[in-house]
Amino acid sequence: MQAQIVTFIISEDARGQADFYIQALGGEIGLLNTFENMPGIPEAHQHKVMHMSLTIGGGNKLILTDAFQETAKSTNMGLAITFEREEDARAAYSHLGNGGTEKYPFALQPWGAYYGEVVDRYGMTWQLVYQG
């Protein structure tokens, strides 16, 4: 069997979160559909994002959708991203941590890689790695 995992994020602000990730990691929005043409959707929710595909950081896929109510923040899942260049990892760590929380400083680790961890302003945990 062959399969691919794509991260699916339920957001309170899918457009803002996507823009934040594009600024932090580079990338682009590939597809954006709203709830506008879905039957039974209240007027207030018609312009919310139903499905947005996003490519970030050199080809990584994310899917985002807007929640219809406040979302709970999860601490049992995160995203790990490995960089080919140390300066790219440091820049991403800084950008993703802007407005968020530093959990673990980006630094050389005993196992020989650089590693850092932040929770971004949207509540997503990021583990950033540069192997060297």
N, C-alpha and C positions, 0 to 999 in steps of 0.2 A: 504494500500500500504506500502511496505517496500522498502527502498532504502538506499544506502550508498554513502556519498560524499567522493571522493578521490581528493586531491589537484593535479592539473596538472600544471606544471611549464614549460614555454617556456623560454629557457635559451640561452645565447650566449656561454656557456661552460658547458653543462650538466654533463660531466664526472667530471670536477673540482668542480662543485657545489655539486654533489653527494658525492664526497670524503670529501669535507668540512663538510657537514652535518653528515656524518658517524663519522668523528673525533669529532665533537661537541656533538653529541647526541647518538652515538653508532648506530649500524645497519648494513645492508648489501644490496647489489644489488641483486635483484632476477632474473631479466631478462634484457637483453640488445640486442636490434636490431638496426642496422644501415641502412642507405639508400642504401647500397651497391648493393643490388639485385633489387632495384626498377627501372623500366624502365623510361628513360628520365631524370634521375638525373645526373647533370653535374659531371664530375670526381672530381672536387674540393669539392663536398659536399657528396660524397659517404660514407665517414667514419664518417660523423656526426651522432649523435644519433637520431634515429627515435622514439624509445620507450625504456625507461628505468624505470623499477619498482624498488622502493627503500623502504625498511622497516627501520624506524628509531625510536629511543626512546621507545622501548618496544612494537612495533607492529603497529605504525602509518604508513600509506602508502602514498607515494608520487610517482607521475609519472613525468618524465622529458623528454624533447625533445629539440634538438638544433634548434635554429632559423636560417634561411638562411640570415637574415639581423639583424642589430642592433635592440635590443628590447627597448621599452619605459619602464621606471620605473613607477610603479603605487604607489600612496599613499592612495588609497581607499580600499585596501585589505591587510590582513596580516594573520599570523598564530599564534594561541594561543595554548600554551602547558602547561599543569598542571603536576607538579611533586609530587611524594610521599615523597621525601626527600629534605630538604632545600639545602643540599650541592650539590645535583645533579642539582637543579635549578640554584644555583649560578655558578656552573661550566659551564653549558650550556649558561648562560648569558654572561660569560666571553669569551667562545669560539666563540659564534655566533657574538659577538661584535668585535672580533679581525679583524681589517681591515675595520670595518664598522663604524656606528655612534650610540652613545648612545642617545636614545630619552628620556628615563626616568630611573633613577637609580633603581637598584634592592634593595628594602627596605620594611620594614613593613608598611602596609597601614592602614588608619583609620578603614577600614572594617574588619581588622583582618588577612588578608592574606599578604604574601610577593608578590610583583609585580615589574617587570621591563620590559622595552621595548627597543629593539635595531633594527637597520636596518643593516642587514649583508652586506658583501662586494659585494653581488650579487643584492642588492636592495630589498631584501625580509624583511618585517617587522615582527618581532617576539615579541609576548607578552608572558612573562614567569611568571608562577604563582606557588607558594607553599602555600597550604591552611593550613597546620599545624595540 
